[in-house]
Amino acid sequence: MKIYLDTVGCRLNQAEIETMARQFRVAGHEIVAAAEMADMAVVNTCAVTNDAASVSRSKIRQIARAGVGEIVATGCCATLQPQHVYDLPNVVRVVTNNRKDHLVPDVLNLPQNTFDLEPISRQPLPGLHRRTRAFIKVQDGCDNHCTFCITTVARGEGRSRSISDVIHDIQSALAGGTKEIVLTGVHLGSWGYDLSTSLKTGFNSHLKELIKTILYETDTPRLRLSSLEPWDLDEDFFSLWNDSSSSLRAGSRLMPHLHLPLQSGCESTLRRMARKTTPASFRKLVSAARDAIPDVAITTDIIAGFPGETEDEFAESLAFVQEMNFAGGHVFTYSPRPGTGAARMKGQIKPEVRKKRNHSLHDALEESAKSYRERFVGQKTSVLWESTSEMGDRGWQMEGHTENYLRVKAFAHSPRWNETDDVVLIQTTDNGIMGEII
């Protein structure tokens, strides 16, 4: 059977469809690049905003129009609105998040241990979701209960995967030729909290221990971390980047990029959001990271127009974002999600005001991101190539990321997909840097 996999939203959703792809392949099925080629499709949906839920439903309709007669929907939108999703064209099954890990054996009517017998090397997904980097799910769910977030409702409480399972997935990815591993989770920094409790060992498992184990037990050339909540980290965490022992070589293998969601630079707004941080503690953490990790890229997420946000509070948030000089980030216009505390709050901001504040925050992040990129013009750096365009007069145009996550374009005499080259950075562009392969 030919299977088409599609996803909306976070890197965790990407990690999950990569796991599904391996399982379908173990069972003898083919993963195809386009819906038009498929007998069945699986769509991993998102519901973090109203727009994400709308895009998820649109994808399902597009796949049905492409002629796929059997569509399996899973993910957060499918979990929160199962009947609504089931009523979409050609959806034959809705798999909620609590059964997502069993989706492939359930759909194929096979026992779970079918997929535990032999590890199979990772192959990049064909089509739009083809990635050189392998996204590895190490954790799911979240116990934070931020008032704006529907993810806790959709994903449930925090759950860590065992070290052995994570290592197994990484080894499979490396066997398939992956050059970079990205650790993902809903609340990545909480990895190990539940393991310490359940094992009753008195040992406080922490993400730092998982990272050390991965570096010690695998030959991962580049290890990258996805989003980390600032309250899960302390200054000692950044010592990982300075570990030069022969067994770890963490400094050269652990990528100097930290994505630390701030959400607001105003203390009173953060309290309404139920975020466990303050501008002062966030500032101190970022300062410690920059002191410990040379040229580290600090990126973030910001919400524009949170309920009750006054003009003064917004001005305070904007000023803090400007002060932090982030290397980049994402701005989300507040989207009320039914079932969250913020949706019931007084002082909902008018859509046009939210949009205006989004633009201001976006401009601030763009300015600081450009300033960060300009620091590296003229320097030599390592780039992992992730995409290749058609050959032109100057050769193949390559696009990839530096270790500190700068997007680089350069021309090569031959396709260099999933290869690493030393590159001299020549000039900044609107969203990246042009480079020249050495």
N, C-alpha and C positions, 0 to 999 in steps of 0.2 A: 504494500500500500504506500502511496505517496502522501507525505504529510507536510503541510505548510504551517510554520510557527510564526506568530506575530506578537508584539508586546507594546504596551504603552507605559510610560512613566519611568520609574527609578531603575537604578542599576541592579537592585535586587530582583526585579522582574526579569531583567536580562539574564542574570545568573540562573534563574529558575527555568527559563526556556532552553538554556544551554544544557541543563541537566536532563530535561525532557527529551531533547534531541539525542543525547547519548543513549537514553533508555529505549527510544523508538528504534535506534540503530541496532542495539543489542538484540531486539526482538525481530530484526530482519527487515525493517521498513526504511524507506528512503526519505530524507529531508529535502524538500525542493525550494527553489528560490522565489517562486511566484505562486499566488493563489490559483491562477489559471491552470497550473500543472498538477494541482492537488486533488486527491480523493477525499481528504479530511483536513480540517484546519483546527488549530488550537490558538486561542487568543487570550493572552494574559493581560487583564484589564487593570485600569487605575481609577482611583476616585479621590485623589488628594485635593483636587479642585473640581468645581463644576465643569470647567473646560475639559479636564482630563477624562471625566466620566462621559462627556459628550463625544470626545474623540474616540473613546473605547467603543461606544455604540456605533459610531460611524464606520469604524474599521470592520466591525462585524457585518454591517450592511454591505460594504464594499466587497468583502470576501464572498458573501452570498451572491452578489451581482456577477462576480467573476465565475460563478458556476460551481462552487463548492457546495455539495449537498449535505455534508455533515460537518457542523461546526461545534466545537467544545469550547465553552467560555469558562474562564477561571479568573482569579485575582480579586482585587478589592471591590471594584464595581459589581462584579458578579456575586460577591459575598453580601454586599449591602443591599442590592436590589435584584435578588435572584429571579423573581417572577418577571420583572421588567425585562431583564436580559434574556430569559428563556423565551419570551414572546417575540424576540427579534428573528428575522428570517433565517431559516435553516439551522437554528441552534437546537441540537438534539440532546445536549447535556450541559448542565451548569455544575461546576465543581467549586465549592467554596474553599476558602483558604485553609481551613482545618483538614481538608482532604487533598490539598494540592500536591503534596509529596507522594501521594498514591495515585495521581491522575493517570499516568501511563498504564500501570498494571490494571487499574479499574477499567479503563477504556478498552484495553486489549483482553480483559478477562484472564489475566495471568497472575500467578502468585508473586508476591513482592520479592521473594528470594531469587526469582529469575534474574534479577538485575544485580545480585550480590555475588554471583559466582566468579565472573571474570571482569577485571577492570578493562575499560575500552578507552583508547586515547581520544582526546578531544579533537573534533574537527570544527573549524569556524563555520558558523551558520551561513548558508548561501543567501544571496540577496541583500536587502537593506540592513540586516542585522549581523552582517559579516564583521567580526572583530578580531584583531590580532590579540588584544588583551583578553584574558580569561577572567570573568567575574565569578568569584567563588563565594557562595553563601555560607557564612559562618554562624549566623544568628538570625532569628525571626521574632517578630512581636516587640512590644514596648510597654513599659510600666510607668511612663512619665506622666501621661494624662495632660499634656499641654491643651489649653482650652480651645485652640483653633484646629486641632488635628483629629481627623477621622480615622487615621491609620490604626490607633490603638483599638478602636471598635472593630475595624476590618481584619486586623492581624492577630489580636489577642495579646496575652501577656508575653513577656520576654522569654525566649527559649534559646539556649546555646547548643550548637552542634558540638559533638565530641572532637577532640584534637585528632583522633585517628581518622574520623570521617573527612575532616577538612584536609588532612595530609593526603588521603586517598584521592580526593578530587584534584588537588594540586598536582600530584604525580601523574594523573591521567592527562591533565592539561599540558604539562611539560612533555609528556610522551608524544603529544600531538604537535609539538613544535612551538608552543606558546613561549614568548619572550618576556611577558609581563603578567603578573598575577595581581588582581584587584580584590581585596577583601571587602565584602558587602554585608549589610544587615539593616534592619529597620532602626535598630539602636546598637550600632556596632560596638561602641565603647563599653556597653554593658556585658560583653561576652565574658562568660565565666562566673558571673554573680550567682546564677541559679545552680551551677555545677558545684560550687563551694558548699552551698546549703544542702543539696541533695546527697552529696557524698559524706557530709558530716566529718570532714577531715580536719577542720580548723584552718585549712589552707585557703587563702583568699585568691582564687583564680582571677586573673586580670588579662585584658587584651595584650598587655606587654609580654606575658608569659607565652601566649599563643604565637606572637610575632617571633620571639626568640626561638621557639620550637620549629617554626616553619623555616627560619634561616639556618638552623642547625641541621635539620633532617632532610631538607630538599636543596636542590641546586638552582632555585629560583633566581634568575639573573636580575629581575626588577620586581620589587614588591611595593604595591601602592595601597593606601588606605582610602576608603571612601569616607563619607560624612561621619564626623565625630562630635558628640555633644561636649561642650567645653567643661561641664562639671564632672565628666568621667576622667579627666586628665589632671595630672599634677606636673610640676616642673621636672620631676625625676623621669617621667615618661620620655622626655626629649633626649635623655642620655642614650637611648637606643641608637640614635644617628651618629653617636660618637664612639660606638663600640667597634674597635679595630682588631678584635681578637681574630685569629686565623679561622676559628670554627664558625664565626658569624659573618665577619666582614659587613656588618650592618650598614656602616656609613656609606658604602658604595652600592649596596643592593636595595636599601630602603629609600624610596623616592622622597625628595624634599618638598612635599606638597601636603598641606593640611587643609581640609575643608571643615571649617568650624561654623555651624549655623548660629548666627546672632539673633535674627528675627526682628529685633528692635534695639536701637541704641539709647532708649529712654527707660530708666529704672521703673517708673510707675507702669508703663506699658508692659514691661517684662513681667511684673507682678500679676497683671490681669491675664497675661498669657500663661501663667503658672510655670514660667521658665526658671530653672534653678541656677541662674547666673545674674550678675549685675554688670553694668558697664565697667565698673572698677575692677572686678575680678576677671572679666574678659580681657581688659587692657593688660593686666598683669600676666595672664597666661600667654597672650600673643607676644609680649615683650620677652618672656622666658623662651618661647619657641624661636624667636628671631636671634636671640643671643646664642642659643645652642646649635642651631642648624643654619649654616651659611647659605644665603640666597634663598631661603625657604619661601615658597609661595603660600600665602594664607588667603584662602577664598571663603566666601560666606553665602548665606541666604538671608534675605530681608523681606518682611511683609509690609506692604503699603496699605494704610487705611484700616488698621485694626480697630474694632469697636471702641468708642470712647476716646480715641486719639485726638487730642486738641491740637490747635496750630502750634502752641508752644511745645507740646510733647513731640510733634513731628519735627519741629526745628531742632530739638535736642537730639533726636535720633539721627537726623541728617548730618548734623555737626559731628557726631561720634563716628559715623560711617566715613566721613571725610578725614577725620583725625587718624583712623586706623590704617589708611593707605592700603587697602586690600589689593591683592593681585588680580582680583576678578570676583564674580559672584552672580547670583540670580536674584531678581526682584519679583516677588509674587504679589499681585493685587489680592487683597483679602477676599476670600470666597467663603461665605457662610455655609457650613456643612451641617445638615440636620443630624442631631444626636450629639453635637459638641456644645460645650459650655458657652463659647463665644457667640454662637448663633442665637442664644437667648439673652445676650447682654443688651442693655440699653445703650443708646448712642451709636447706632449703626451709621457708618459714614456713607454719604451719598456716592454713587458710582463714579460720577464725574470728578469728585474730590480724590477718591482712591486712585483714579487713573492719573490725575495730575501729580500726586505724590509719588506714584510709581515712576513717572518720567524723571522727576527730580533725583530720586534714589538711583535710578538707572544711569543717569548722566554722571553722578558722583562716582559710581563704580567704574564706569567706562574711563573716566579721567584718571583714576588711580591705577587701573589696569594698564592703560597706555604708558603711564609713568614707569610702572614696574617693568614692562617690556623694554622700554628704552634703555634701561640699565644694562641690558645684555647685548646691545648692538656692538659688533666688533669682537665679541667673545667666541670662543670655540666651545661647543657642547655636543652631547650625544643625543641623537634623535632616533626613536623607533618609528618606522614608517607604517602607517595604518591604512592608507588608501593610495590608489594610483589612477590618474586620469589618462586619457588617450595621448599618444605620442604626438608632439608638435615639432616645430622647427628647432626648439631648444632641447628636445628629448622628452622623456616621460616626466610629467609633473607629479611629484610625490608630496604627500601631506602626512605629518605625524606629530608626536609630542616629545618635548625635552623631558628630562628627569623632573624638572620643577613645573611641568605641565604647560609650557608655552607651546602654542600651535605654530608649527613651522611648515613652510612650503619651500621646495627646492626642485631643481631639474636633475634628472639622472639619465645616463646613457642606456640603462636597462631597468625594467621594473624591479623595485626594491621592497615590495610588500613584505612585512614581517621581518625585515632586516634592520640592523642598527648601523648608523654611520656617524662619524664625526663631521660636524657641520659648523661653518663660520656664519654667524648671524649678521646679515647685511643691513636690513632696514625694517622698520615696523610697518605694519599694515593696519587696516581698521580693526581686525580681530586676531592678529597674529604677527609673525615675523617671516620675512623672506630670508632664505639662507643659501649657502653654496656648499655642496658636498666636497670635502677634502679628498 
